[in-house]
Amino acid sequence: MSTNPVGRFLAALDPEHRDTVGGRPRQEQERLAAAWERELAADDELDTLDELSPPAAEAEAARRVLGRESG
């Protein structure tokens, strides 16, 4: 498992989005990973989910970040 934020963010994405985001410039990947980390830290619902399933909480936060990106 990757310990860098971009690697962790990419791992939390579904395969289709992972490929799409992985093809973006590194600076954009870092921006999305930072937004993802903020989402994980700020949302109380994700804290509860994280206690039950950390991968599920990370995947949900990734979906939220990409959802905001697409509109």
N, C-alpha and C positions, 0 to 999 in steps of 0.2 A: 504494500500500500504506500502510496506517495505521501510525503509529509509536507510538500510545498502546496500553497493554496490553489494554484492553477491545476496541479495534478489531482488534488482532492476534488476540486470542482468538476473537472472533466470526468472523473470516476463516478460522480454522483448523477451525471446525466445519462439519459437513455442513449443507446448506441447511435441513433440517427442524429440527435442533437450533439452528441460527443463529436461526431465526424464534422458536423457543420461548424461548431465552435472551435474545434481543433484546427480548422483551416483558416481561421481569422488571424489577424496580426497579433503578435504576443501582447502588445499594449492593451488591446481590446480584451484579450483573455484575462489579463491581470485585473482590468477594471471590473469585468463580470465576476471574477473570483472574489474580489474585495466586496462587491455588492452581496454576493452569496454569503460571505462570512458575516457581514452586518445583519443579514436576514436571520441567520442562525442565532446570532447573539441577541437580537432584539425581540423576537417573537416568542411569547410565553407558550403558545400552543406547540411550537416546535420543541420547547424544553421538555414538555410532557412526552411528546412522541420520541424524543431523543432517549429518554429513559427506557422506553419500550424497545425501540429499534433505531439506533444511530444511523444506519444506512437509509432507512425510510425518511427520517427527518432531513438528512442531507439531500435526498432526492426531491423531497417536497420543496425545500428552500431553492434548489436549482430550478425547479419548474416555475416557481414564483418569479424568480429573477428573469428568466427567459420570457415569461408571460408579460412582464412589464416592458421588456425590450421590444416585443413585437406589437405592443400597442394596447 
